[in-house]
Structure formats: C-alpha cells, structure tokens
Amino acid sequence: MAVSAYPSLEARNRRTMLMAFLAAAGMLGLGFAAVPLYQLFCQVTGFGGTAQRATEADASLAERMAASAGGREFSIRFDANTARDMPWSFSPEHVTDNVAVGERDMAIYLARNDSDQPITGTATFNVEPEQAGAYFNKIQCFCFTEQTLQPGQEVRMPVLFYVDPAALDDPNMKGVEQITLSYTFHLSKNSGAKNSGAKDSGAKDAG
C-alpha cells in the first residue's frame, strides 16, 4: 500500500496548534515587556507628559544655566486625585505657585487616611501640557516609593522640583505660561484594604 508523502490531517493540525500557541506566548511576552519599556521611554523623553527625575547635580547645573534666562517664571498648578477605591483625602497645600526657571522649588501635598486600617498607596503623575514633561524635573518626590498611612494619620508630602532652562529654547514651549503637575494616588497591591470588604461582610453576617 502506498504511503502518502504528505503529513496526515492530524499531524498538520498539531503543528498548526503548536505554532499558534508559540505565537500567542510570544505576543504575551512582548506585551509584558512593552510596559516597562514604554515607561522608560516616557521617563527619558517626557512623552505623554511624564516628568523627569533629576539629581542634585542636575539641579545645580540648571540653576547656573538659569542665570542667563533673565528670571523667566512659570506658573505651576498642583492637582491631586485619588482612585475610586482609595480611602484617602489628598490635596495640594497651595494650588499654584510662581517658579523661576532653573530654581529649585518645593510643593507640599497633604494626605490623610480616612479608613480604620493601615493603607498603602502609590502615586502616578503627569505634567500638562505634554511638551512640558521633558523639562519638569523632580529631585525628591513621594511618588518614588509607596506610602503607608495608619488609620486617621495625616502627613505632609513634599516634592522638590525645577523647570529646566532648556524649555526656553523649545519652540513647542512658546506661549506656555502655566504647567500643571498632577498626581493620582492608587491603592497598592500590598495594602490591607483589599480585605476590608470581606471583614465588613463577616461583621454584618455575625450581627
């Protein structure tokens, strides 16, 4: 009996399924890799209004460069938000401030845990208009690490920043008078608040 030179239908199906699985796995891997790569891209370029992270040495250099900027100032607006499941009160101490280009300035945000248990939060941020993100540099910020507040605890959270004098040479920054720094606090994955629903449910059932 002649043997077909072509693979059987079952063998072809197995090969097709294997190739589809490998393709899906590769796309999934690229998806996970894309998140940190995108974040890195935004941090380096300021894309999407992502503020830059700077060192004290960077700030000192910017301050020296600003000496020739003629004391140009930007109005800085401070914005604060919380995610829907975040039981904190969060607001800027002052809504606006005038800041000279290249000079360090400090903003204070106020946060209070309104729940009856310790809550850990993490802050995301962005700068508007988007083109200003590349020139808005943060030296110190509460957003660099997670923050844990005890029940009823209220804290002052400082942000030390400066506006890079290079912003004055960017045609896209022409006409920009105000820059908005916006933060949103989210419930951390490590926060105990995730169990609050179960605890409340159990207490009601017990009653």
Beta strands, then each sheet from edge to edge (+ up, - down):
strand 1: 52-53
strand 2: 73-82
strand 3: 88-92
strand 4: 96-100
strand 5: 105-113
strand 6: 119-128
strand 7: 136-141
strand 8: 147-149
strand 9: 154-163
strand 10: 178-187
sheet 1: 1+ 7+ 9- 5+ 3-
sheet 2: 4+ 2- 10- 6+ 8-
end
